[in-house]
Amino acid sequence: MAEAGCSNERVTNGELNEREKELDDGTEEKKEFVAPAVGMEFESYDDAYNYYNCYAKEVGFRVRVKNSWFKRNSREKYGAVLCCSSQGFKRIKDVNRLRKETRTGCPAMLRMRLADSKRWRVLEVMLEHNHSLGVKICRPVKKVSTGNKRKSLSSSDAEGRTIKLYRALVIDSEGNGNSSLNARDVMNSSELPDQLNLKRGDAQAIYNYFCRMQLTNPNFFYLMDLNDEGHLRNVFWVDARSRVSCGYFGDVVYIDNTYLLSKFEIPLVAFVGMNHHSHSVLLGCGLLAGETAESYMWLFKAWITCMSGCSPQTIITDRCRTLQDAIAEAFPRAHHCFGLSHIIKRVPEKLGGLRHYDAIKKTFMKAVYDSLKVIEFEAAWGFMVQRFGVGNHEWLQSLYEDRVRWAPVYLKDTVFAGMSAARPGEILNPFFERYVHKQTPLKEFLDKFELALQKKHKEETLADIESRSVSPALKTRCSFELQLSKLYSKEIFKKFQFEVEEMYSCFSTTQIHVDGPIIIFLVKERVMGESSRREIRDYEVLYNRTAGEVRCICSCFNFYGYLCRHALCVLNFNGVEEIPCKYILPRWKKDYKRLYIPDHSSNDVDSTDHMQWFNQLYSSALQVVEEGVISLEHYSVALEAFEESLNRVREVEEKQA
């Protein structure tokens, strides 16, 4: 009987020596098996047994069931201890038998129990053996399950079976974890045919890093996906600060799969947001075995699980059909867009070989960036196709078919919060751009990963301090500039301040249409055109005095999160001295994190959900920490507050005793 998920290949000593020689020469890379660890969870007892059995075969020992515990009434199994076959010693009455003694009192074992989540959780592990281990064991092993001999699996059943590994969010003193998503939904990836391309020592490096982070980072979260042979297929992780950041800045997410698409040494996929200083923030990371819908779905469901079901309003990615299908299934309510900067970056590669390339590129860029109306874009595109005879160009054809996902003129109702890259020269940079090159090994990346996060956190902390302590210099007498100088962070205010300055390049604000309370204005602006010559462009701005609404055809507010010069001109023309509150986004405020705590409503607290309590307390405590590093006085007050809170919590415990 062949155990599911284990190879039937036999390895002789000679072959083993040859393979060791190849490894020493660096000619072949060994695929490593992730060792069992406390906190692992499995969908069923059989899944847990299969995993440990495959691990044993990979390492070179045999497994037996030492103990099992059953409920009295239902005879349902709720606990078990699996051990090395060399555990214990022969009974006294069996000592004189002719059979050779094989037991050595080996301590290697795995103890597990059925948790409240109805999954089997590993509670104790001993990895060390007191005897020499053999080569990889491939001989079939029989086992007895729940009092009956297990039926043999057909080859098709074996192929369809998967080992599900589920890492608990938090394991409390009672061993209870919690997750908002069923493990079967997250881990059911049996259709994935491959595994991570790891070098020798990589799997252990990943495991060591995760263990270290869980000790030093209380709200650290990770998931591992194993294939039928117990090898790593997909991995996801996110640190505590990134989980908190998702509550603040998870409305618009850039899923960066640059490293995976470009065949980097590390098949990395990163979830990236933008904070209130216009800095990129990491919202999670994954390593995927391949560019398959199943791998992407596994990653997205893992991310949703640890973010308590958070669903972005807008998702930005590279153009990838597989990724597009996975996002449509995992995030059905999100507006999925293709990053314009990725498309522009590929123009030389895709069109560089065409005759009249420079003229085609110029016409293409003009159609993309200068079109204010759909009819203008389609007319400009049609002109390019006809003028240069590129109607049959495959890449251009596919681009036009997908135009509603990347061309700015079609995305004016989509909220981008500064991540649109809708202007010439703007790009979406990879989060780890300065830390990872194409040949960066995984072990080096894990070291650089912590350095990158520390550097980003330091930048945010310094920007917070500067925004709160330094008043920006005003450049005009406009009341709008003074108003937002008191509210916005330094970096965001600088961008808005530029729009205020550019109001002086606008002129002739005239009313062209009235429909009840709605008025349409035409604002003329002198813009820099071809050959550095000034041109005059017309912008239509809709204004509703009754509702306090203003909307420009350039849609700067949706793209960047602040009003444009044209809308400001119309407000000024109508005697409005302050920007309406609806156009002052809280996410740009210098004290945004101080005023807003994600998911902190006491009315929504689940009286039994310890995980929710932990997340909310952690978010609140992290706020105090970030405020406490501003100055020595802030630090002293924060520390005193923590001590007082701890004493009050202990008083509650004493009263209950």
C-alpha positions as CSV (number, residue, x, y, z in Angstrom):
1,M,0.0,0.0,0.0
2,A,1.6,3.3,-1.1
3,E,1.1,6.2,1.2
4,A,-0.4,9.3,-0.4
5,G,2.0,12.1,-1.2
6,C,5.2,10.0,-0.9
7,S,7.5,9.0,-3.8
8,N,8.1,5.3,-4.6
9,E,11.6,6.0,-5.8
10,R,14.3,3.8,-4.2
11,V,17.7,5.3,-3.5
12,T,20.7,3.0,-3.1
13,N,23.8,3.9,-1.0
14,G,25.8,4.4,-4.2
15,E,23.2,6.7,-5.7
16,L,23.1,8.7,-2.4
17,N,26.8,9.2,-2.4
18,E,26.6,10.4,-6.0
19,R,23.9,12.9,-5.1
20,E,25.8,14.2,-2.1
21,K,28.8,14.7,-4.4
22,E,26.6,16.6,-6.8
23,L,25.3,18.8,-4.0
24,D,28.8,19.6,-2.9
25,D,29.7,20.6,-6.4
26,G,26.7,22.8,-6.6
27,T,25.3,21.0,-9.7
28,E,22.0,19.9,-8.1
29,E,19.8,21.6,-5.5
30,K,18.1,19.6,-2.8
31,K,14.4,20.2,-2.1
32,E,14.0,20.5,1.6
33,F,11.1,19.3,3.7
34,V,9.7,21.6,6.4
35,A,10.1,20.1,9.8
36,P,7.1,19.9,12.1
37,A,6.6,22.7,14.6
38,V,4.3,23.6,17.5
39,G,1.2,25.5,16.1
40,M,0.9,23.6,12.8
41,E,-2.7,22.7,12.1
42,F,-4.2,20.1,9.8
43,E,-7.7,19.5,8.4
44,S,-7.9,16.0,9.8
45,Y,-6.0,13.4,11.8
46,D,-5.1,11.5,8.6
47,D,-3.6,14.7,7.0
48,A,-1.5,15.2,10.1
49,Y,-0.4,11.5,10.1
50,N,0.4,11.6,6.4
51,Y,2.5,14.8,6.8
52,Y,4.6,13.3,9.7
53,N,5.0,10.0,7.9
54,C,6.3,11.8,4.8
55,Y,8.6,13.9,6.9
56,A,9.9,10.7,8.5
57,K,10.5,9.1,5.2
58,E,12.4,12.1,4.0
59,V,14.6,12.3,7.1
60,G,15.1,8.5,7.3
61,F,13.1,7.0,10.2
62,R,9.8,5.1,10.7
63,V,6.7,6.3,12.5
64,R,4.3,4.5,14.8
65,V,1.4,5.6,16.9
66,K,2.4,5.7,20.6
67,N,-0.9,6.8,22.1
68,S,-4.4,7.7,21.0
69,W,-7.3,9.2,23.0
70,F,-11.0,8.8,22.2
71,K,-14.2,10.4,23.6
72,R,-16.1,8.0,25.7
73,N,-19.5,8.3,24.1
74,S,-18.8,8.8,20.4
75,R,-15.4,7.1,20.3
76,E,-14.2,10.1,18.3
77,K,-10.4,10.5,18.4
78,Y,-9.3,13.8,19.9
79,G,-5.6,13.3,20.7
80,A,-2.6,11.3,19.6
81,V,1.2,10.9,20.0
82,L,3.2,9.9,17.0
83,C,6.8,8.8,17.6
84,C,9.8,7.3,16.0
85,S,9.7,3.5,15.7
86,S,12.8,3.3,17.9
87,Q,11.0,4.9,20.8
88,G,10.9,3.0,24.1
89,F,12.5,-0.5,24.8
90,K,11.4,-4.1,24.6
91,R,9.3,-5.4,27.3
92,I,11.1,-7.7,29.8
93,K,9.3,-10.8,28.6
94,D,10.3,-10.2,25.0
95,V,14.0,-9.6,25.7
96,N,15.1,-13.2,25.2
97,R,13.4,-13.5,21.8
98,L,15.7,-14.0,18.8
99,R,14.5,-10.9,17.1
100,K,17.2,-8.2,17.1
101,E,16.6,-5.2,19.4
102,T,15.8,-2.1,17.3
103,R,14.5,0.3,19.9
104,T,16.8,2.8,21.5
105,G,14.5,4.9,23.6
106,C,14.4,7.6,20.9
107,P,12.7,10.8,22.1
108,A,11.6,12.0,18.7
109,M,7.8,12.5,18.8
110,L,4.9,14.7,17.8
111,R,1.9,15.3,20.1
112,M,-1.3,16.7,18.7
113,R,-4.9,17.3,19.7
114,L,-8.2,18.2,18.1
115,A,-8.7,21.9,18.7
116,D,-11.9,23.9,19.0
117,S,-11.5,24.9,15.4
118,K,-12.1,21.2,14.5
119,R,-8.6,21.0,13.1
120,W,-5.7,19.0,14.5
121,R,-3.1,21.2,16.2
122,V,0.5,20.2,17.0
123,L,1.1,20.9,20.7
124,E,4.6,19.4,21.3
125,V,7.5,18.3,19.0
126,M,10.8,16.6,19.6
127,L,13.0,16.5,16.4
128,E,16.2,15.0,17.9
129,H,16.9,11.3,17.6
130,N,19.4,9.3,19.7
131,H,20.3,6.9,16.8
132,S,21.6,7.2,13.3
133,L,19.1,8.0,10.6
134,G,18.9,6.0,7.4
135,V,18.6,7.2,3.8
136,K,15.2,8.4,2.5
137,I,12.7,5.6,3.3
138,C,10.4,4.8,0.4
139,R,9.0,1.4,1.4
140,P,5.2,1.5,1.9
141,V,4.2,1.7,5.6
142,K,1.0,0.3,6.9
143,K,-1.0,2.0,9.6
144,V,-4.1,1.4,11.5
145,S,-6.6,4.2,11.7
146,T,-9.5,4.5,14.2
147,G,-9.4,0.8,15.0
148,N,-9.7,-0.4,11.3
149,K,-7.0,-1.1,8.7
150,R,-6.8,1.7,6.3
151,K,-8.0,1.0,2.8
152,S,-5.5,1.3,0.0
153,L,-5.7,4.4,-2.1
154,S,-5.9,4.3,-5.8
155,S,-3.3,6.2,-7.7
156,S,-5.9,8.8,-8.7
157,D,-7.0,9.2,-5.1
158,A,-3.4,9.6,-4.0
159,E,-2.8,12.3,-6.6
160,G,-5.9,14.2,-5.5
161,R,-5.0,14.1,-1.8
162,T,-3.3,17.1,-0.3
163,I,-1.5,17.7,2.9
164,K,-3.0,20.9,4.4
165,L,-0.8,22.9,6.7
166,Y,-2.4,25.8,8.5
167,R,-0.4,28.2,10.7
168,A,-2.5,29.6,13.6
169,L,-2.8,33.4,13.9
170,V,-2.1,33.3,17.7
171,I,-1.9,30.4,20.0
172,D,-3.1,31.4,23.5
173,S,-2.4,29.8,26.8
174,E,-5.2,27.3,26.2
175,G,-4.0,26.4,22.7
176,N,-6.9,28.1,21.0
177,G,-6.4,29.9,17.7
178,N,-9.0,31.6,15.5
179,S,-9.4,32.3,11.8
180,S,-12.2,33.9,9.9
181,L,-11.7,31.6,6.9
182,N,-12.0,27.8,6.7
183,A,-8.7,26.1,6.4
184,R,-10.0,24.0,3.5
185,D,-10.7,27.2,1.5
186,V,-7.2,28.5,2.1
187,M,-5.3,25.3,1.7
188,N,-7.2,23.3,-0.9
189,S,-4.5,23.6,-3.5
190,S,-4.0,20.0,-4.6
191,E,-4.2,20.9,-8.2
192,L,-0.9,22.8,-8.1
193,P,1.6,20.5,-9.8
194,D,4.9,22.1,-8.6
195,Q,6.8,23.4,-5.7
196,L,9.0,26.3,-4.7
197,N,12.4,26.2,-6.4
198,L,14.5,26.3,-3.2
199,K,18.2,25.9,-2.8
200,R,19.8,23.9,0.0
201,G,19.0,25.4,3.3
202,D,16.3,27.8,2.1
203,A,13.4,25.9,3.6
204,Q,15.1,25.9,7.0
205,A,15.9,29.6,6.6
206,I,12.3,30.4,6.0
207,Y,11.2,28.3,9.0
208,N,13.9,29.9,11.3
209,Y,12.9,33.4,10.2
210,F,9.2,32.7,10.9
211,C,10.0,31.2,14.3
212,R,12.2,34.2,15.2
213,M,9.6,36.7,14.1
214,Q,6.8,35.0,16.1
215,L,9.0,35.4,19.2
216,T,9.9,39.1,18.6
217,N,6.8,40.2,16.7
218,P,3.6,39.3,18.7
219,N,1.1,39.7,15.9
220,F,3.3,38.1,13.2
221,F,1.3,35.8,10.9
222,Y,2.3,33.3,8.3
223,L,0.9,30.4,6.3
224,M,2.7,27.6,4.4
225,D,1.2,25.5,1.6
226,L,2.7,22.0,1.1
227,N,2.4,19.7,-1.8
228,D,1.6,16.0,-1.5
229,E,5.3,15.2,-0.9
230,G,5.5,17.7,2.0
231,H,7.6,20.2,0.1
232,L,6.9,23.9,0.2
233,R,4.7,25.1,-2.6
234,N,3.5,28.6,-1.5
235,V,4.3,30.8,1.5
236,F,2.6,33.9,2.9
237,W,3.7,36.1,5.8
238,V,2.9,39.6,7.2
239,D,4.4,41.3,10.3
240,A,2.4,43.1,13.0
241,R,3.0,46.6,11.7
242,S,1.9,45.7,8.2
243,R,-1.3,44.2,9.6
244,V,-2.1,47.4,11.4
245,S,-1.2,49.5,8.3
246,C,-3.7,47.5,6.2
247,G,-6.4,48.9,8.4
248,Y,-5.3,52.4,7.6
249,F,-4.1,52.2,4.0
250,G,-5.7,49.0,2.6
251,D,-8.3,50.8,0.5
252,V,-6.0,50.9,-2.5
253,V,-3.5,48.0,-2.9
254,Y,-0.8,47.4,-5.5
255,I,-0.1,43.7,-5.9
256,D,3.5,43.7,-7.2
257,N,4.4,40.4,-8.9
258,T,7.4,41.9,-10.8
259,Y,9.8,39.5,-9.3
260,L,7.7,36.5,-10.2
261,L,7.0,37.6,-13.8
262,S,10.7,38.6,-14.4
263,K,11.9,35.2,-13.1
264,F,13.9,36.5,-10.2
265,E,15.8,34.1,-7.9
266,I,13.0,34.7,-5.3
267,P,9.4,34.3,-6.7
268,L,8.1,37.2,-4.6
269,V,4.7,38.8,-4.6
270,A,4.1,41.8,-2.4
271,F,1.0,43.7,-1.3
272,V,1.8,47.4,-1.2
273,G,-0.2,50.4,-0.1
274,M,0.5,54.2,0.3
275,N,0.6,55.9,3.6
276,H,-0.2,59.5,4.6
277,H,3.3,60.7,3.6
278,S,3.0,59.3,0.1
279,H,5.4,56.5,1.1
280,S,4.8,52.9,0.0
281,V,4.0,50.6,2.9
282,L,4.1,46.8,2.9
283,L,0.9,45.0,3.5
284,G,2.1,41.4,3.1
285,C,4.4,39.1,1.2
286,G,4.3,35.7,-0.5
287,L,6.5,33.3,-2.3
288,L,4.7,31.3,-5.1
289,A,5.7,28.1,-6.9
290,G,4.4,29.5,-10.2
291,E,2.2,31.9,-12.1
292,T,-1.0,29.8,-11.8
293,A,-4.5,30.8,-10.8
294,E,-4.4,28.3,-8.0
295,S,-1.2,29.8,-6.5
296,Y,-2.6,33.4,-6.7
297,M,-6.0,32.3,-5.2
298,W,-4.2,30.6,-2.3
299,L,-2.2,33.8,-1.7
300,F,-5.2,36.1,-1.8
301,K,-7.3,34.0,0.5
302,A,-4.3,33.8,2.9
303,W,-4.1,37.6,2.8
304,I,-7.9,38.0,3.4
305,T,-7.7,35.6,6.3
306,C,-5.0,37.5,8.2
307,M,-6.5,40.9,7.4
308,S,-9.9,39.8,9.0
309,G,-11.7,39.9,5.7
310,C,-10.5,43.3,4.6
311,S,-11.3,43.9,0.9
312,P,-9.6,46.7,-1.0
313,Q,-11.6,49.3,-3.0
314,T,-9.1,49.3,-5.8
315,I,-6.4,46.8,-6.8
316,I,-3.6,47.6,-9.2
317,T,-1.5,45.0,-10.9
318,D,0.5,44.3,-14.0
319,R,-1.4,43.0,-17.1
320,C,-1.7,39.2,-16.5
321,R,-4.7,37.2,-17.4
322,T,-4.1,34.5,-14.8
323,L,-3.8,37.2,-12.1
324,Q,-6.9,39.0,-13.4
325,D,-9.0,35.8,-13.1
326,A,-7.8,35.2,-9.6
327,I,-8.6,38.7,-8.4
328,A,-12.1,38.6,-9.9
329,E,-12.8,35.5,-7.8
330,A,-11.0,36.6,-4.6
331,F,-12.0,40.3,-4.6
332,P,-15.3,40.5,-6.5
333,R,-16.1,44.0,-5.2
334,A,-12.8,45.6,-5.9
335,H,-12.1,47.6,-9.0
336,H,-9.1,45.9,-10.7
337,C,-6.9,48.1,-12.8
338,F,-3.7,47.6,-14.7
339,G,-0.7,49.8,-13.7
340,L,-0.2,52.4,-16.5
341,S,3.5,52.7,-15.7
342,H,4.0,49.0,-16.4
343,I,2.4,49.4,-19.9
344,I,4.4,52.5,-20.7
345,K,7.6,50.7,-19.6
346,R,7.0,48.0,-22.2
347,V,6.4,50.4,-25.2
348,P,10.0,50.3,-26.4
349,E,10.1,46.5,-26.1
350,K,6.8,45.9,-27.9
351,L,6.9,48.7,-30.5
352,G,10.6,49.4,-30.8
353,G,10.9,47.3,-34.0
354,L,8.2,49.1,-35.9
355,R,8.9,51.5,-38.7
356,H,8.3,55.1,-37.5
357,Y,8.6,54.0,-33.9
358,D,9.3,57.5,-32.6
359,A,6.2,58.9,-34.3
360,I,4.1,56.0,-33.1
361,K,5.3,56.3,-29.5
362,K,4.6,60.1,-29.6
363,T,1.0,59.6,-30.9
364,F,0.4,56.7,-28.4
365,M,1.6,58.9,-25.4
366,K,-0.6,61.8,-26.5
367,A,-3.7,59.6,-26.8
368,V,-3.0,58.1,-23.3
369,Y,-2.1,61.3,-21.3
370,D,-3.9,64.1,-23.2
371,S,-7.4,62.7,-23.7
372,L,-10.0,64.2,-21.4
373,K,-12.9,62.4,-22.9
374,V,-13.5,58.9,-24.2
375,I,-14.3,60.1,-27.6
376,E,-11.0,61.9,-27.8
377,F,-9.0,58.8,-26.8
378,E,-10.7,56.6,-29.3
379,A,-10.3,59.2,-32.1
380,A,-6.6,59.5,-31.3
381,W,-6.1,55.7,-31.1
382,G,-7.9,55.3,-34.4
383,F,-5.7,57.9,-36.0
384,M,-2.6,56.1,-34.8
385,V,-3.8,52.8,-36.1
386,Q,-4.7,54.2,-39.5
387,R,-1.8,56.6,-39.9
388,F,0.9,54.0,-39.2
389,G,-0.9,50.8,-40.3
390,V,-0.6,49.0,-36.9
391,G,-4.2,47.7,-36.8
392,N,-2.9,44.1,-36.8
393,H,-0.3,44.6,-34.1
394,E,-1.1,41.9,-31.5
395,W,0.1,43.9,-28.4
396,L,-1.7,47.1,-29.4
397,Q,-4.8,45.1,-30.2
398,S,-4.8,43.5,-26.7
399,L,-4.1,46.8,-25.1
400,Y,-7.1,48.4,-26.8
401,E,-9.3,45.5,-25.7
402,D,-8.3,46.1,-22.1
403,R,-8.4,49.9,-22.3
404,V,-11.0,50.3,-19.6
405,R,-8.6,48.8,-17.1
406,W,-5.6,51.0,-17.8
407,A,-6.3,54.2,-19.8
408,P,-6.9,57.1,-17.4
409,V,-9.8,58.5,-19.4
410,Y,-11.8,55.3,-18.5
411,L,-10.8,55.3,-14.8
412,K,-12.1,58.7,-13.6
413,D,-14.6,57.1,-11.2
414,T,-12.0,54.9,-9.6
415,V,-10.3,55.9,-6.3
416,F,-6.5,55.5,-6.5
417,A,-5.3,57.5,-3.5
418,G,-2.2,58.6,-5.2
419,M,-1.2,55.3,-6.8
420,S,-2.6,55.9,-10.3
421,A,0.6,57.0,-12.0
422,A,-1.8,58.8,-14.4
423,R,0.7,61.6,-15.4
424,P,3.8,61.3,-17.6
425,G,6.9,60.1,-15.8
426,E,5.0,58.7,-12.8
427,I,5.8,55.1,-11.9
428,L,4.9,52.4,-9.4
429,N,8.2,51.3,-8.0
430,P,8.7,47.8,-6.5
431,F,8.7,48.0,-2.7
432,F,12.1,46.2,-2.5
433,E,13.6,47.9,-5.5
434,R,16.9,48.8,-3.8
435,Y,17.1,45.5,-1.8
436,V,16.6,42.8,-4.4
437,H,18.2,42.1,-7.7
438,K,17.6,39.2,-10.1
439,Q,20.1,36.9,-8.5
440,T,19.5,37.8,-4.8
441,P,19.3,34.4,-2.9
442,L,16.4,33.8,-0.5
443,K,18.6,33.7,2.6
444,E,20.0,37.2,1.8
445,F,16.5,38.5,1.0
446,L,15.2,37.5,4.4
447,D,18.0,39.5,6.1
448,K,17.3,42.5,3.8
449,F,13.6,42.1,4.4
450,E,13.9,43.2,8.0
451,L,16.3,46.0,7.1
452,A,13.9,47.3,4.5
453,L,11.0,47.3,6.9
454,Q,13.0,49.0,9.6
455,K,14.1,51.7,7.2
456,K,10.6,52.3,6.0
457,H,9.3,52.5,9.6
458,K,12.1,55.0,10.5
459,E,11.2,57.2,7.5
460,E,7.5,57.2,8.5
461,T,8.3,58.1,12.1
462,L,10.6,61.0,11.1
463,A,8.0,62.2,8.6
464,D,5.4,62.1,11.4
465,I,7.6,64.1,13.7
466,E,8.4,66.7,11.0
467,S,4.8,67.1,9.9
468,R,3.6,67.8,13.4
469,S,6.5,70.0,14.6
470,V,7.2,72.1,11.5
471,S,4.7,74.5,9.9
472,P,5.1,74.6,6.1
473,A,6.0,77.9,4.4
474,L,3.0,79.4,2.5
475,K,3.6,80.6,-1.1
476,T,0.3,82.4,-1.8
477,R,-2.4,84.3,0.0
478,C,-5.0,81.7,-1.0
479,S,-7.2,80.6,1.9
480,F,-7.2,77.0,0.6
481,E,-3.4,76.8,1.1
482,L,-3.6,78.1,4.7
483,Q,-6.5,75.7,5.5
484,L,-4.7,72.5,4.4
485,S,-1.3,73.6,5.7
486,K,-2.8,72.9,9.2
487,L,-4.2,69.5,8.3
488,Y,-2.1,67.6,5.7
489,S,1.2,65.9,6.2
490,K,4.2,67.7,4.8
491,E,4.5,65.6,1.6
492,I,0.9,65.6,0.7
493,F,0.6,69.3,1.4
494,K,3.5,70.0,-1.0
495,K,1.6,68.3,-3.8
496,F,-1.6,70.2,-3.0
497,Q,0.4,73.5,-2.7
498,F,1.6,73.0,-6.2
499,E,-2.0,72.9,-7.4
500,V,-2.7,76.2,-5.6
501,E,0.3,77.8,-7.2
502,E,-0.9,76.6,-10.7
503,M,-4.2,78.3,-10.2
504,Y,-2.4,81.3,-11.6
505,S,-1.9,79.6,-14.9
506,C,-5.7,79.3,-15.2
507,F,-7.9,82.1,-16.5
508,S,-11.3,82.9,-17.9
509,T,-13.5,80.8,-15.6
510,T,-16.8,81.1,-17.3
511,Q,-20.3,79.5,-16.8
512,I,-21.4,77.5,-19.9
513,H,-24.4,75.5,-18.7
514,V,-27.0,75.6,-15.9
515,D,-29.3,72.8,-14.8
516,G,-31.0,73.7,-11.6
517,P,-28.4,73.8,-8.8
518,I,-25.8,72.2,-11.1
519,I,-23.5,74.6,-13.1
520,I,-20.8,73.7,-15.6
521,F,-17.9,76.0,-15.8
522,L,-15.1,76.2,-18.4
523,V,-11.7,76.9,-17.1
524,K,-8.9,77.7,-19.5
525,E,-5.3,76.9,-18.6
526,R,-2.0,77.6,-20.2
527,V,-0.1,74.2,-20.3
528,M,3.3,73.2,-21.7
529,G,2.8,71.7,-25.1
530,E,5.1,70.3,-27.8
531,S,8.5,71.9,-28.2
532,S,8.1,73.5,-24.8
533,R,5.5,75.9,-26.1
534,R,2.6,77.1,-24.0
535,E,-0.8,75.9,-25.2
536,I,-4.3,76.7,-24.0
537,R,-6.5,73.8,-22.8
538,D,-10.1,73.8,-21.8
539,Y,-11.3,72.0,-18.6
540,E,-15.0,71.5,-17.7
541,V,-15.8,71.7,-14.0
542,L,-19.2,70.7,-12.6
543,Y,-20.2,72.6,-9.5
544,N,-23.3,72.0,-7.3
545,R,-23.6,74.9,-4.8
546,T,-26.4,73.2,-2.8
547,A,-24.6,69.9,-2.3
548,G,-21.2,71.5,-2.0
549,E,-19.8,69.3,-4.8
550,V,-17.2,70.2,-7.4
551,R,-15.8,67.8,-10.0
552,C,-13.3,68.5,-12.7
553,I,-13.0,66.5,-16.0
554,C,-9.3,65.8,-15.2
555,S,-10.5,63.8,-12.1
556,C,-7.4,64.8,-10.0
557,F,-9.3,64.1,-6.8
558,N,-10.0,60.4,-7.6
559,F,-6.5,59.9,-9.0
560,Y,-4.5,61.7,-6.3
561,G,-6.9,62.5,-3.4
562,Y,-6.9,66.3,-3.5
563,L,-8.6,68.9,-5.6
564,C,-7.0,70.2,-8.8
565,R,-6.3,73.8,-9.8
566,H,-9.4,73.9,-12.0
567,A,-11.8,72.9,-9.2
568,L,-10.1,75.4,-6.9
569,C,-10.6,78.1,-9.4
570,V,-14.3,77.4,-9.6
571,L,-14.6,77.4,-5.8
572,N,-12.8,80.6,-5.6
573,F,-14.9,82.1,-8.4
574,N,-18.1,81.3,-6.4
575,G,-16.8,82.9,-3.2
576,V,-16.0,79.6,-1.4
577,E,-13.2,80.3,1.2
578,E,-12.7,76.8,2.6
579,I,-12.5,73.4,0.8
580,P,-15.6,71.3,1.7
581,C,-14.9,68.5,4.2
582,K,-15.7,65.8,1.7
583,Y,-12.6,66.8,-0.3
584,I,-10.2,66.6,2.7
585,L,-9.3,62.9,2.9
586,P,-8.5,61.8,6.5
587,R,-5.9,59.4,5.1
588,W,-3.7,62.5,4.2
589,K,-3.9,64.2,7.6
590,K,-0.7,64.5,9.6
591,D,-2.5,63.1,12.7
592,Y,-4.4,60.4,10.8
593,K,-3.3,57.5,12.9
594,R,-4.0,59.5,16.1
595,L,-7.6,60.2,15.1
596,Y,-8.5,56.9,13.4
597,I,-8.2,53.4,14.9
598,P,-9.3,50.7,12.4
599,D,-12.0,48.2,13.7
600,H,-12.0,49.7,17.1
601,S,-15.8,49.9,17.7
602,S,-16.6,48.4,21.1
603,N,-20.1,47.7,19.8
604,D,-18.8,45.2,17.3
605,V,-16.6,43.2,19.7
606,D,-17.3,39.4,19.7
607,S,-17.6,38.2,23.3
608,T,-15.8,34.9,22.4
609,D,-13.3,36.1,19.7
610,H,-10.0,36.3,21.5
611,M,-8.2,36.9,18.2
612,Q,-10.3,40.1,17.6
613,W,-9.5,41.3,21.1
614,F,-5.8,40.8,20.5
615,N,-5.8,42.6,17.1
616,Q,-7.7,45.6,18.5
617,L,-5.6,45.9,21.6
618,Y,-2.4,45.6,19.6
619,S,-3.6,48.3,17.2
620,S,-4.3,50.7,20.1
621,A,-1.0,49.9,21.8
622,L,0.9,50.5,18.6
623,Q,-0.6,53.9,18.4
624,V,0.7,54.8,21.9
625,V,4.2,53.4,20.9
626,E,4.3,55.6,17.7
627,E,3.2,58.7,19.7
628,G,5.6,57.9,22.5
629,V,8.8,58.1,20.4
630,I,8.2,61.8,19.4
631,S,10.1,63.1,22.4
632,L,11.4,62.2,25.8
633,E,8.3,63.7,27.4
634,H,6.0,61.7,25.1
635,Y,8.0,58.6,26.0
636,S,7.6,59.1,29.8
637,V,3.9,59.7,29.5
638,A,3.4,56.7,27.3
639,L,5.4,54.4,29.6
640,E,3.4,55.7,32.7
641,A,0.1,55.1,30.8
642,F,1.2,51.5,30.0
643,E,2.1,50.8,33.7
644,E,-1.2,52.3,34.9
645,S,-3.2,50.2,32.3
646,L,-1.4,47.1,33.4
647,N,-2.2,47.7,37.0
648,R,-5.9,48.3,36.3
649,V,-6.1,45.1,34.3
650,R,-4.5,43.2,37.1
651,E,-7.1,44.7,39.5
652,V,-9.8,43.1,37.4
653,E,-8.1,39.7,37.7
654,E,-7.8,40.1,41.5
655,K,-11.5,40.9,41.8
656,Q,-12.4,37.8,39.9
657,A,-10.2,35.6,42.0
